[in-house]
Amino acid sequence: MLEHGGRLRKAALEYGIAETEWLDLSSGLAPWPFPVPEIPLRAWARLPEIDDGLEQAACEYYGAAHLLPVAGSQMAIQLLPRLRRIGKVGVLSPCYAEHAEAWRRSGYIVREVLEQEVDFYIDSLDVLVVVNPNNPTGLSLPPRRLLDWHTKLAQRGGWLVVDEAFMDNTPSLSLAPFAHQVGLIVLRSFGKFFGLAGVRLGFVLAERKLLRLLAEQVGPWAVSGPTRVIGQACLLDTDGHARQRLRTEQASEQLRLLLEKSGFPAQGGCALFQWVVTERAEQLHEFMARRGILLRLFVHNGSLRFGLPADAGDWQRLEQAFVAFNKETR
């Protein structure tokens, strides 16, 4: 399995620091979870029903015509390759590594391409995968450009798969309203913006025929009854959405300024994280970890992703760690 952020227990064992003592900034999750509603006993005692309002709430929230709930968008990433004949797949990179891995494991020829290379390669691709905003770079591509790529692919029976896991803060840039078009598949993650990754909920937005085929692969009862209750309540909480957008955007800007002041200016980011490329990435990751601050390290390109601190104490702890690092290594 590939490495991911959030492996706090492993870090606790490796560095001998109790899990409760860590400041975990390794995952791009909002550090303020939405309140979990009271879950009726029937949600635990009965098999999940699909006419409970979750799909309708999600369609309204995302602005989509049709969608399929899944047990986290990771499930869809792994299952989508089953729905096509083997061919050539382009993955706009660097990005969330599970995308390329899923297509490779299914026997596809995968080419990881840079943004400026897409137009050169697109006529030779059957599928193009884009994470928008990108993880970890934060790169955000305009809808018009993505739709142009979709048009070229769809003319030949190809797909554009757009992973919008970090799109909740910028809904106007989402391709959700266009996902009813043949050959366009949009993935949305629930856990990141709502701060409830453990719920394991995601949505696939696409045209009806493809969703039916995917539902056959997913199988019945993929999303639990309690998850459906939580998901619906959060998706309908419009006041909560506004509060979360405001505080994540403010915290992300505060983090950007702190990184710059500390000598590690961000090369990218979005409302839920900042991304730093530095030749001292491994050194800084190790220094922070020995002080109980967990970051997401990308060894292959010498970069770090910083999630958002939750409160004043977390901000002070991070800032003091930077001061100590700069003092000890200058």
Protein Blocks (a to p, Z undefined) as FASTA:
>chain_A
ZZdehilmlmmmmnopafklpccfkbccdfbdcddddddfklmmpccdfklommmmmmmm
nopabdcddehjklmmmmmmmmpccddddddddddfklmmmmmmnopacddddfklmmmm
mmmpfbdcddddddfklpacdfklmmmmmmmmmmnopacdddfkllmmmmmlpcklmmmp
ghiacdddfklmnopaknopadddddfklmmmmmmmnoghkbcfklmmmmmmmmmmmmlm
mmmmmmmmmmmmmmmmmmmmnopacfbdcfkbccdddfklmmmmmmmmmnopacdddfkn
opadddddfblmlmmmmmmmmmmmmmmmZZ
